[in-house]
Amino acid sequence: MTADLRFAPATGIGSLPGGDAREAARTATGSFEDFPFLPELPARGPGADMIGRTAGMLIELYARVEPSGWRIGDRPGRDTKRARSWLGEDLDALEEFTQGYEGQLKVQAVGPWTLAATLELRNGEVALSDPGACRDLAGSLAEGLRLHLEEVRRRVPGAQIVLQLDEPSLIGVLRGQVKSASGYRTHRAVDRQVVEAGLCDVVGVHAGGPVVVHSCAPDVPFALLRRAGAAAVSFDFSLLTERDDDVIGEAVEGGTRLFAGVVPGTDTALSDPAGSVMGVRTLWRRLGLHPGLLAEAVTVTPSCGLAGASPEYARKALAHCAQAARSLADNPE
C-alpha cells in the first residue's frame, strides 16, 4: 500500500485554539484545499481534550474525569456523553464545509499505547499496568475507530480518509518511563513486539486506507511504526539528530512518507516559507536522496498541535505550512 501512496503536500496536526467548531472547520478546510483535517478544540474542556475525545469513541468501555485524570468506569456518564456530543458537533461543522469534497481528509485519535499510559483503571493505576487491560483497551479502540471512520465516510462520501494515531507516550512506554499512580516508580517497559502487535491491530482497522502515526517526542521509532503498518510517520522535525539519518533513509526508501513538523506550534515570528523547510533539504542532501523525491515523500505540518497558539497565529501557521510545501516542490535542491 505504501509504495505508490502519495499524500498532499501540507496539512495540520489536529488541535486548534478556541471553542467554535464552525470557525475551526472553516480554518482547517480553507487552509488546505487538498488535505483538510477534522479539528480538535481542547479549550472547550474535558471531553474535548485528546484523551477524552478518544475515550468517547471506545466501545463497551467508558471513562469519566477524576481529579487525577480520566478513569475507566462501568457505564457512560456525563463526561462520555459530552465527549460524544462535541465530536458530533465537530463532524457537523466539517460536513458543512466539505460539501462535494473529493480528496484526502485526515481524522485523528489517540493511539492504543498513549491511551493505555493515560487512562486509569478502577484502582487508580493506568491501564498500562495490566496487560489484559491493554488488550481490552486496544480492542475497544479498534472497534470504536471502525465506527468513527464509517461515520466520517457517510458524511464526506468523496473523501479518501487518512487516520492519524497520536502516540506522544509511545517512547515512554517502550523505555519504562510511565510513572505509577504514586509517582515513586515507573511501570515496566513493554516489549517492542507487544507494542508493535498492539499498534498493528489498531492500524488494521483502517483496511485499505493509510494510517499516520504522530509523535512529537524525541527518538521516534520509525522502524517499529513501519512494521506496524504505518504508511507515514508524523514528527517534530526540530528534534531529529544525525543519529536518526539511517532510520529515516530506510523509511523513505521503503516507501514510508514523512510528515515533517517544521512550523512551531506556539506563537513566534515565522521565517520565510523557504527557510522553514531548509532543514528538510539539508537532510535530503545528507541522506543522498534524489531531490525530486522530496515533494512526493514529505508532507509539511506544524511541529505539533496548535491548541496553545493564538487564533491568529494558528491561521498563519497553517497558511505557512502550505507555502513552505510549495517552496519545497518548486525548489527541492
C-alpha positions in Angstrom: 0.0 0.0 0.0 2.7 2.5 0.8 4.9 2.0 -2.2 2.9 4.2 -4.5 0.9 6.2 -2.0 1.1 9.9 -2.3 -0.1 12.4 0.3 -1.0 16.0 -0.3 1.9 18.5 0.4 0.7 20.0 3.6 -1.8 19.6 6.4 -2.4 20.3 10.1 -1.8 18.1 13.1 -5.3 18.2 14.7 -5.8 20.7 17.6 -6.7 24.3 17.2 -7.3 27.1 19.7 -10.8 28.3 20.7 -14.1 26.6 21.0 -16.0 27.4 17.8 -16.4 24.3 15.8 -17.6 26.1 12.6 -14.7 28.5 12.7 -12.2 25.7 13.3 -13.7 23.7 10.3 -13.5 26.8 8.1 -9.9 27.2 9.1 -8.9 23.6 8.6 -10.7 23.3 5.2 -9.7 26.7 4.0 -6.0 26.3 4.8 -5.6 23.0 3.0 -7.8 22.7 -0.1 -6.4 19.2 -0.8 -5.7 17.8 2.7 -8.1 19.3 5.3 -8.4 17.7 8.8 -11.1 17.3 11.4 -10.2 19.9 14.1 -9.9 19.2 17.8 -10.7 22.0 20.3 -9.4 21.1 23.7 -10.1 24.6 25.1 -13.8 23.5 25.5 -12.7 21.4 28.5 -12.8 17.7 29.5 -14.1 15.5 26.7 -12.7 17.8 24.0 -9.1 17.1 25.0 -7.3 14.4 23.0 -7.7 11.7 25.7 -11.4 12.4 26.5 -12.3 12.7 22.8 -10.8 9.2 22.1 -12.2 7.8 25.3 -15.7 8.8 24.0 -15.1 6.6 20.9 -14.5 3.5 22.9 -16.9 0.6 22.7 -18.2 -1.1 25.9 -15.6 0.9 27.9 -16.4 4.2 29.4 -14.3 6.9 31.1 -15.0 9.7 33.5 -13.0 12.6 34.8 -11.4 12.2 38.2 -9.1 14.7 40.0 -6.2 12.6 38.8 -7.4 12.3 35.2 -9.5 10.1 33.0 -10.6 6.8 34.7 -12.5 3.8 33.2 -15.9 3.3 34.7 -18.9 0.9 34.5 -21.3 3.0 32.4 -21.4 6.1 30.2 -21.7 9.2 32.3 -21.9 12.9 31.6 -18.2 13.1 30.6 -18.6 10.4 27.9 -21.8 12.0 26.6 -20.2 15.4 26.5 -17.2 14.0 24.5 -19.5 12.3 22.0 -21.6 15.5 21.7 -18.6 17.6 20.9 -17.3 15.1 18.4 -20.8 15.2 16.7 -20.7 19.0 16.7 -17.2 18.9 15.0 -18.4 16.4 12.4 -21.4 18.6 11.7 -19.2 21.5 11.0 -16.7 19.5 8.9 -19.6 18.1 6.8 -20.9 21.7 6.2 -17.5 22.8 4.9 -16.7 19.7 2.8 -19.8 19.5 0.6 -18.8 17.9 -2.7 -15.2 17.5 -1.5 -13.1 14.8 -3.1 -9.6 14.3 -1.8 -7.7 13.3 1.3 -9.2 14.1 4.7 -7.4 13.4 7.9 -9.0 12.4 11.2 -7.1 11.9 14.5 -7.4 9.7 17.6 -5.1 8.8 20.4 -3.2 5.5 19.7 -3.5 2.4 22.0 -0.3 2.9 23.9 -0.7 6.5 24.8 -4.3 5.7 25.8 -3.0 2.8 28.0 -0.4 5.1 29.6 -3.1 7.7 30.4 -6.4 6.1 31.2 -6.7 4.9 34.8 -8.2 1.6 35.9 -10.5 1.5 38.9 -7.5 1.1 41.3 -6.0 4.3 40.1 -3.1 2.8 38.1 -3.0 3.3 34.4 -4.1 0.5 32.1 -0.5 0.0 31.1 0.0 -1.8 34.4 -2.3 -4.6 33.3 -1.5 -6.5 30.0 -5.1 -7.8 29.9 -6.5 -4.2 30.3 -4.1 -3.1 27.4 -5.6 -5.8 25.1 -9.2 -4.9 26.1 -8.5 -1.2 25.5 -6.9 -1.8 22.1 -9.8 -3.9 21.0 -12.4 -1.4 22.2 -10.4 1.4 20.4 -10.2 -0.6 17.2 -14.0 -1.1 17.1 -14.7 2.5 18.1 -12.4 3.8 15.3 -14.1 1.5 12.8 -17.5 3.0 13.6 -16.0 6.6 13.6 -14.4 6.1 10.2 -17.7 4.8 8.9 -19.4 7.9 10.2 -16.9 10.2 8.5 -17.3 8.3 5.2 -21.0 8.8 5.4 -20.7 12.5 6.0 -18.0 13.1 3.4 -18.5 10.4 0.9 -16.0 11.7 -1.6 -13.1 11.8 0.8 -10.1 9.5 1.0 -9.8 9.2 4.7 -6.4 9.2 6.4 -6.3 8.1 10.0 -3.8 9.7 12.3 -2.9 7.9 15.6 -1.4 10.3 18.2 1.2 8.5 20.3 3.1 11.0 22.4 3.6 8.5 25.2 5.0 5.7 22.9 8.6 6.3 23.8 7.9 6.4 27.5 6.0 3.0 27.1 9.0 1.4 25.3 11.5 2.7 27.8 9.6 2.1 31.1 9.2 5.8 31.8 5.5 5.9 32.5 5.0 6.8 36.2 2.9 4.8 38.6 0.0 6.4 40.5 2.2 7.1 43.5 4.8 8.8 41.3 7.6 7.0 43.1 8.2 4.3 40.5 7.6 3.6 36.8 5.8 0.9 35.0 7.9 -1.8 33.4 8.9 -1.2 29.7 6.6 -3.0 27.3 8.3 -5.5 25.0 8.7 -3.9 21.5 7.0 -6.9 19.8 4.0 -6.4 22.1 3.9 -2.7 21.3 4.2 -3.4 17.6 1.4 -6.0 17.7 -0.9 -3.7 19.6 -0.4 -0.9 17.1 -0.8 -3.3 14.2 -4.2 -4.4 15.4 -5.4 -0.8 15.6 -3.8 0.3 12.3 -5.5 -2.7 10.6 -9.0 -1.3 11.4 -8.5 1.2 8.5 -8.3 -1.5 6.0 -7.4 -0.2 2.6 -6.7 3.3 4.0 -3.5 4.9 5.1 -2.6 5.4 8.7 -0.2 8.1 10.0 1.4 7.7 13.5 2.2 11.1 15.1 4.7 11.5 17.9 6.3 14.9 18.8 8.7 13.2 21.2 12.4 12.6 20.5 13.7 9.3 19.2 10.5 8.3 17.2 10.8 4.5 16.5 10.4 4.8 12.7 11.3 1.1 12.0 8.7 -0.2 14.6 6.0 2.0 13.2 6.7 0.9 9.6 6.5 -2.7 10.7 3.2 -2.0 12.4 1.8 -0.8 9.1 2.0 2.9 9.3 2.0 4.5 5.8 3.6 7.7 7.2 5.2 9.0 10.4 4.5 12.5 11.7 7.1 14.1 13.9 8.7 17.3 15.2 11.5 17.9 12.7 13.5 20.1 15.2 14.0 17.0 17.5 15.8 15.0 14.8 19.6 14.4 15.1 22.1 13.0 12.7 21.8 9.6 14.5 18.3 9.4 13.1 19.6 9.6 9.5 19.8 5.9 8.9 16.3 5.0 10.0 14.9 8.0 8.1 16.7 7.0 5.0 15.5 3.4 5.3 11.9 4.6 5.9 11.9 6.8 2.8 13.4 4.2 0.6 10.9 1.7 2.0 8.0 3.9 0.9 7.1 5.4 4.3 6.1 9.1 4.0 7.3 11.7 6.3 5.0 14.3 7.9 7.7 16.8 8.8 6.7 19.2 11.6 8.7 22.3 10.7 6.4 25.2 11.8 6.4 25.9 15.5 3.1 25.1 17.3 3.1 28.2 19.6 3.2 31.9 18.8 6.6 33.0 17.4 7.9 35.0 14.5 7.8 32.8 11.4 10.7 32.8 8.9 10.1 32.9 5.2 8.5 29.6 3.9 11.6 28.5 2.1 13.6 28.9 5.3 11.2 26.7 7.2 12.0 23.7 5.0 15.7 24.4 4.6 16.4 21.7 7.2 14.4 19.2 5.2 16.5 20.0 2.1 19.7 19.6 4.1 18.6 16.2 5.5 17.8 15.1 1.9 21.3 16.0 0.7 22.9 14.3 3.8 21.0 11.1 3.0 21.9 11.3 -0.7 18.3 11.0 -1.7 17.1 12.3 -5.1 15.7 15.9 -4.7 12.8 15.1 -7.0 11.6 12.7 -4.4 11.1 15.4 -1.8 7.6 16.6 -2.7 6.4 13.0 -3.0 7.9 11.8 0.3 7.3 14.8 2.6 4.1 16.5 3.9 4.7 19.7 5.7 2.9 20.3 9.1 3.2 22.2 12.3 5.6 20.6 14.8 2.6 19.6 17.0 -1.0 20.7 17.7 -1.9 24.4 17.7 -4.2 24.4 20.8 -1.7 26.5 22.7 -1.4 29.2 20.0 -3.4 32.3 19.5 -6.2 32.0 16.8 -4.3 34.5 14.6 -1.0 32.6 14.8 -2.8 29.3 14.2 -4.2 30.6 10.9 -0.8 32.0 9.9 1.0 28.7 10.9 -1.3 26.6 8.7 -1.0 29.0 5.8 2.8 29.0 6.3 2.8 25.1 6.0 1.1 25.3 2.7 3.5 28.0 1.4 6.5 26.0 2.7 5.3 22.9 0.9 5.0 24.9 -2.4 8.6 26.1 -1.8 9.8 22.5 -1.3 8.0 21.4 -4.5 9.3 24.3 -6.6 12.9 24.3 -5.3 13.8 20.9 -4.0 17.5 21.5 -4.2 
